[in-house]
Amino acid sequence: MAGRQPRYGFHTYRVRVNSASDETGEGIIYVSADSLTVTPAGALILAIEQHALEDFEEAPDGELRLRPDASGIDVPPVAVFAPGQWYSAVLVDPESHEPMYDREEDEEEDEEEEP
């Protein structure tokens, strides 16, 4: 596992939640994460890939650096929603918050129209 590097490739997900999970009252939360998992019990877990905190050391100049004997990747959750607290999760564009599947369909239509 030590040979693999974290992706640090955040994606943005739009999660529809019930009012108990959302302080804004909109019913939508945007979460940046590397992966999305739904457990057999129905919990939604969004996680990131990163080096374990133990893999960093402080350099003499005060900067943090990765130790040469880094142990690998840690995948801590950034958001966890219990069953019944969320309704749907969709991969969206980070800037426009439009669903990614809509953009792919538009690109396919544009390719068909070109001579």
Secondary structure, 3 states (H helix, E strand, C coil): CCCCCCCCCCEEEEEEECHHHCCCCCCEEEEEECEEEECCCCCEEEECCEECHHHEEECCCCCEEECCCCCCEECCEEEEECCCCEEEEEEECCCCCCEHHHHHHHHHHHHHHCC
